[in-house]
Amino acid sequence: MKSIEPLIGIALTLPDRASGRLQHAIHEQLRAGILDGRLRPGLRLPSSRDLARSLGVARITVVTAYERLLAEDYVVVRRGAGTFVADWVGRAAAPASAGDPVVHAPFNRFVCPGVLRDLPGEKGPSEGRQAGIGLRGSASSSVEPSIKFEVGTPDVRELRSDIWNRLGGRALRALCREGDGYGPPQGVPALRDAIAHHVSFSRAVSAQAGGIVVTAGAQQAFALLAQVFVTPGETVAAFEEPGYAPATAAFAAAGAKIVHVPVDPEGIVVDQIPPSARLIYVTPSHQFPLGVVMSARRRAALLEFARDHDALVIEDDYDSEFRFSGRPLDALQTLGRAQRVFYVGTFSKSLFPSLRIGFVVAPPWAAEALVAAKHRMDWHVPTLAQETLAAFMAQGHLARHVRRLRPIYAGRRALITDLLRRDLDEWLRPIPGDAGLHLAAMLRPGLKAADVAREALEMGVGVYPFRCVDAQVSGPEGLALGYGALDEADIRRGLDALGKAVMRCV
């Protein structure tokens, strides 16, 4: 590897040409320079030809790196003028001022007394499977659907159970040999190391094993965060509407004052978050249930709001492994420089829900508090499952499993989209998107999602309307169609029945 001082004024370290990673290295280092402020907003980048000549690489290598930065909204192209660093990046990446503590959000001292007093900024006291959506009005029906467009359910038939069983047996033998005991509340070291590598590689999340807390699914992660950061009756927590109901329930159960913020095609409407909000829950990579991706500008606005109003952001990245075209925008945790973002992930979508393992990537200042809360809640996640998953990840089986499933899920999503457009375009329009295990579709004005779902259920097909968490809110009329556990034949039969159900409601 060699370091070169190019025209842009920062040194780029290029790998050996035979590595095949020249373009990746140029892209990653330019992005890092933009995020940390060395390449300031509005700066004109050299032409691809000039930069390629300076670096001694093929022009197409630089062009491809620039195109990735453009797709991720880090740069803008001005016709006849060149390529410039986007203005919004400066707002998203700006660190807290020198005299400003990292965070002021109060902890719930009744949960973790004594542990939290010395953390920076502390000023003293101050998943249901169909979560977030459901069948309105269908409780009286005794029909069990034979085809279920169930949301958030992966295809467990594709899992290499032989590999999982072999690794599980090996882990059990090791535990018996070494003497099984209670494990560390933050999770076994091997799994935390594997998670840190996984999120760093797949989502560019800045994670160290010491800042990761392993939880019993994402739902426990929300409960832990609520216990630590909610002061009952005082803390205001903002949630997307429509949104993921179990997350809202976890914070409501801890005594938070819940506010509901609408979602538009760019994600949560930051301008409508109340200034009093101290916790903000979002699903930026694939909004639940609408499926929209939070735009780069909206991400910057959200991080700016959090910095200006002393708020924390909870980023639920529940199914980002399954993206079918292009590159995902950076995680909020990657963009945030003031240590205000808690990144929550789960293996329920990438592997299987009954595994019940999730995690929180926490800022360094908050890790000790979360570990203390986890210890008081249930001590630790079962060690055998953790060790098995750690080995499964470390040996590359999770990455191969995701790669194998990605085109399968993409094909199912494309089939649903094509059938809706061909047969139901007049009544049901899919919301654009290219990620996740479900597709959202809006009904024509005048149609009620609950009515359509009820008719479909009578024909043995389960489809699931959007349901606003706030019962007082009149939300969008549409359906969330999960495809993770359905094969092509079931999708075709199910959508044929859905078409008949819609016609009964017209």
N, C-alpha and C positions, 0 to 999 in steps of 0.2 A: 504493500500500500504506500501511496505517496501523497504528500500534502502540497497543494498548489494554491497560490495567491491569485485568484482570477480577477476579472474586471470589476466585480461587484464589491471588492474590498474585504471579503471574509475568506478565510482559508477553507478550501474544500479538500477533504481527504478522499482520494479515489482508490478503490480496491484494484486488485490485479485484473487486467482485461479479460483473462480467461474465466473469471468468476461469474460472468454474466450479470453482474449487479451494478454496472456503471450508472445506468439510468436511475435505479432505485437509490443509490447513494447520493446522486446529485439532487434528486427530488427531496429526500429526507433532510439533507443538510440545508437546502434552501428553505424548506418549511420551518426547520428549527430556527434559522436566522430571522425569519419573518415573525415567528411567535415570540422570540425572546427580545425583539426590538432592534437587533443589529441591522436588519433590513427594514427601515422605518416605513410607515404608511405613506403612500404617494411616491415612493422611490421608483424611478424608471430602471428596469432591469436591462442589461445589455441584450442586444439581439441574439437570437439563437445561434446565428452564424459566428458572431464575435465571441460569444462565450465558448462555443465548441472549439474554436481556434485557440482560445486562451487555455482551455483544459486539455487540448490535444485529443479530443474524442470526435466521433462522427456527429454531424449536425442533428441527425434523427434522434440521437440519444438525448440531446438537450431539448429538442422539440417535444419529445414524449414527456420529459420531466415537467416542462412548462405546461403542457396540456393537462397533466394531472393536477398541478397547482390551480389551473383555471377551473377545472371541474370541481375542485374542492373550495372554490371561491376565495383562495388566498391572493390571487392576482386578477386584474382586469385588463382587457385589451382595448386600447383606444385607437380607432382606425386612423392610420397615418401617423400616429405618435409613438406607438410601441406598447410594451407590457409593463404594468405598474403594480406595485404592492397595493392591495385593497385597503381602503380607508378604515373599514370596520375593524380590521385586525388589531389596530392599536388600542381600541376600546376593550376588546375581549382579553388581550394579553397583558394589559397594564397591571402591574403588581400593586399591592397596597402601598400607601405612602410610608416613608421611613418611620414616621411617628405613630402610625396606625397599627394597633394589634392585629394579628391575623384574623381573629374573629371575636365578636362580643356576645354571640348567641348564648343565652343562659342554659345551663344544664338543669335537669331535674335532680336536685340534690337528695331528694327522698329515696332515689333508686340507688345511687352510688355515693353514699356519704363518705367524706374523707378522701376519696380517690381523686376528686376533681379540683381540689382547692388550688393546686399549683399549675394547672394547665393554662396556657396563654389565653388571655382575654376573659377568663372567668371572673365575673364581678360579684359573685355571691348569689343569694337566692333571687331571685327575681319575682291463600290462593284458592279459593274455591276453583274448581275446574272450569266453571263458566263465569268466572268472576268478571264483574263490570258489564256483563251483558246477560240476558236471560229471556225466558219466555213470559211475557206479560200476559196475565189472565189465563194461563194454561194449567194452573194447579189442579183444576178439577178433572183434567184429562188423564185417563189411565193407560193411554197408548204409549208403548215403548217403541221409539223409532228404530227401524232396522238399519237405516242409513243416517248417520249423524255427522253433520258438518261442524264437528266439535272444535272449539277454539283452543289452541295451546296444547294440543295432543300430538306428539310426534309418532312416527311409524316405528314401533319397537320391533317389528318383524325384521328390520334391516340391521339390528344390533348384532354384532358377533358375540353371541352369548357364550360360545366355547372359549373365546379369549377372556371374557369377563370372569367366567367360572374358574379358569386356570389361575388367573391373577388373584382371585378371591381366595382360592385354596392355598396359594402360596402365602398370602397375607395372614390367613388364619394360622397356618403352621408356624409362621414367624412369631405371632403373638403368643401362641401356646409355648413355644420354645423359650421366649424371653420373659414370660410371665405377664399376663394381661393385667392392666391396671387402668385407673382413670387417666384420660388423656388431657392435654392442655386445652383450656377453654377456647383459645383462639384458633384451634385446629392443629393437626399434626404437621410438623415442619415440612415433610415431603409434599403434602398437598398444597400448602401455602406457597411453596417454591414453584410447584407446577402451575398454580393459578397465576402467580406473578408473571411467569414466562408466557402463559397463554394469552392474558389480556394485553401484555406489552407487545406481543407479536401480532395478534389479530386485530387489536383496536387502538394501538399506540397509546395505551393507558400507562401512565407513569406509576408503577406499582413495585413496592418492595415487600418481601414476605412478612416483614414486621408490621406492616400496615394493613394486613389482610386478616379478617375475622371470618372463619368458616361458620355457616349457620345452617339450620334445618330448613332449607329452602329460602327463597326470597322473602316469603311472608314473615319468617322470624327476623330477617334483616330489618324489615320495616318496624317490627315490634321493638327491636333493640334500639333503633334510632329514635323511636317515639319515647321510649323510657328515658333515654339519656337527655333528649333535647326538649321535651315538652314539659312545661310547667302547667299543671292542670288549671283550666279556666283562664289562662293568660296567653299562652302561645298561639299565635295565628298561623295556620298552615294552609297553603294554597294548593289546589289540585286541579288537574285538567278536567274539563266537562264537555262531553262524556269522557269517562276515564275508568281506571281500574279500581273497582269498589273495595277489594280487600285491603289495598294500601290505605285508602281513606279510612276504612274501619279500624285499622291498627292505630292510627293517630287519634281518631275520635275516641277510641277506648282508653287512650292514655290521657284524655282530657283536653285535647287541642280544640281550638275554635276553628272549624273548617270553613273555608271559603272556596267557591267553585269559579273557575276561570275558563272562559270559552276557548275553543280551539278553532283555528282557521287553516287554510291550506299551507301555511308556513309554521304551524305548531301553536303552542300556547300563546295567547295574546298578552304579551308582556305589559302593554299599556293598561290592562285591566286588572293586573295584580295589585291588591291594596298595599299602600306603603307600610302598613303595620305587619305584613307577612314576614315571618322569621324563618319559615320552612317552606320550600317550594318543591313539589314532587312533579317530575316530568318523565315522559318516555320519548326522548328526542329522536332516536334512531328509527322507530316504527311505532307511531303513536297508537295507543290502545284505547278504543278499538278501531279508530278511523284509518289507521295505517299511513298517515302522512308523515313525511320526514321534516323535522325542524330545519328551517333554512339557516345558512351560515349567519346571515344578518340577525335573525331572531335569536340565535345562540349567543351572539355578541351582546344583544340587548338584554338578554336574561342574565348573563354574567355581570354586566354593568349594573343592572338593577340590584343584584345580590350584593355587589360591592358597595353601592351607594346607600343601601337600606339595611346593611348589616344582617343579611339573610344567608341561610344555607340552602344548597340545592341538592336534592336527592335524585340521582340519575338512574332510572331503571332501564337497563339494557337487556331486556328479557329474551330476545331472539335474534340478535344482530348477526349471529354466525351465518344465518341463511339470507344472504343478499345475492341476487341473481344477475345483476348487471352493474357495471361501473364500480367505483370505490365508495364506501360509506364516508360521510363527513366525519371529521374527528369527534371523538367523545367530548362532552363538556368537561370532563375531568382532565383531558389533555389540554384543552384551551385555557381552563381556569388557572390563574397564577397566584391567586390569593388564598388557596387551600380552603375553599368553601364548598367543594363538590364531593359528595359521597357516591361512589359508583357501586351499584348493586347488580349482581349477576346471578344466574342460576344454571343448573345442568338439567332441569326438568324438560326443556325444549330440545336440547342437543342430544340427550340420552334418553331418560325415561322419568316421568313424574314421581314414581314411588321411591326413587333414589333419595329424594328429600335432602339435597345438598345445594346450598347457595353460598354467597359470600358478599362481604362488603370490603371495598377498597377505601380505606379511611385516610384523611390527612394525618400526618404524624401526631399532631397535638391531640387528636381525639381517640387514637387507637386504645390507649389504656382504659379509657372510660367505657368503651364498647366491650372490651374483654371482661371488665368487672361486671357489667350488666349481663353478659352471656354466662358468666360463672354463676351468677345468682339465679338466672332463669332455668337452665337445665344442665349446667356444667360444660358438656361438650357433645358434639355430634358423634354418633357411633364410630369408634375407631376403625373397625373392620371395613366399613364402607369407605371411609376416608383413605385408608391405605390402598384399597383396591382401585379407587378412582385415581389416586396419585400415580400408581404404576401404569394404569391405562393411558393417562395423559403423557407421562414421561416417555413411554415407549412409542408415542406417536399414534396410538390407536384412535384417540378422540379426533385428531386432525383428519385422519383418513376416513373416519366415520362421517364427519361433516362434509368432506369433499365428495363422498359417495352419495350422500343424501341431497346435496345441493341441486344437482340437475334433476333428480326425481321430483323434488318439491317444485322446482321451476316449471317442469312439465305439467304438473297438476294445476299450478296457478294459471299457466297459459291456457290450459284446456277450459278451466272455469271462465276465464276472461273471454275466450273465443265463443263459448256457448252462450254466455250472457249477451254478448253483442249480436250474435246471430239470431237468437230466439227470443230474447227478452229485452232488447234494446229500448223498446218503447216504454217499459215499466221499471227497469232496474239497470242502473248505470254503475259500473265498477269505478271505485276511486283509484286514480293512478298510483302505482307503487310497484316496487320490485324487491320486496324483502318479506321475511317472516313466514309464519305458518297459517295465516288467514288472509282472506281478501275481503275488503269492505265494499259494499255496494249501496247506493242511495236509491230509494223508491221514488217513483213519480209523485209529485204533489197530489194529495188527496188519498193516497193509499197509506194504510196503517201497518207498520211492521208487525205488530202483535197479531193483527188479523191474518196476515199472510202466514206467519209462523204457525198459527193455530190450524189453519187449513192444511198446511204441509204436514203437520204432526198427525192429522187424521189419516193421511196417506202413508204414514210410516217414515217420514223424513223429518229430521230435526234441523232447523235453521234458527239462528239466534239474533233477535233484534238488538240494536243499540239500546242501552238503558242508561239514562243519566243517573249519576250517583245521588244527586239532589232531586228528590221527588217533585219539588216545586218547579223544576226547570223543564221547559218544553224543548226537548232535544231533537236532533235530526232523525228522520224516519229512514232507517236503513237496516241492512242485515250484515252480520259478520259470518263469513263462510270459511270455516276451517277445513283444511285439506291434508293435514299431516298424516292422518290415519286412514285415508280413503284411497282406494285404487281407482284407475280410470273408469272401470265399468260402474262402480258405485257412484262416481261423480256424474256420469251421464244419466243414470237412472234417477239420481237425486235431483238433478236440475230439471229433468223432464217433469217430475212430480211438482217441483217448485213452480214451474211454468203454469201447470194446471191450477195450483193453489192461488197464484196471482190472478188468473182469469176469473176465479170464483169471487175475488174481492173487487174486481173492476166495476 
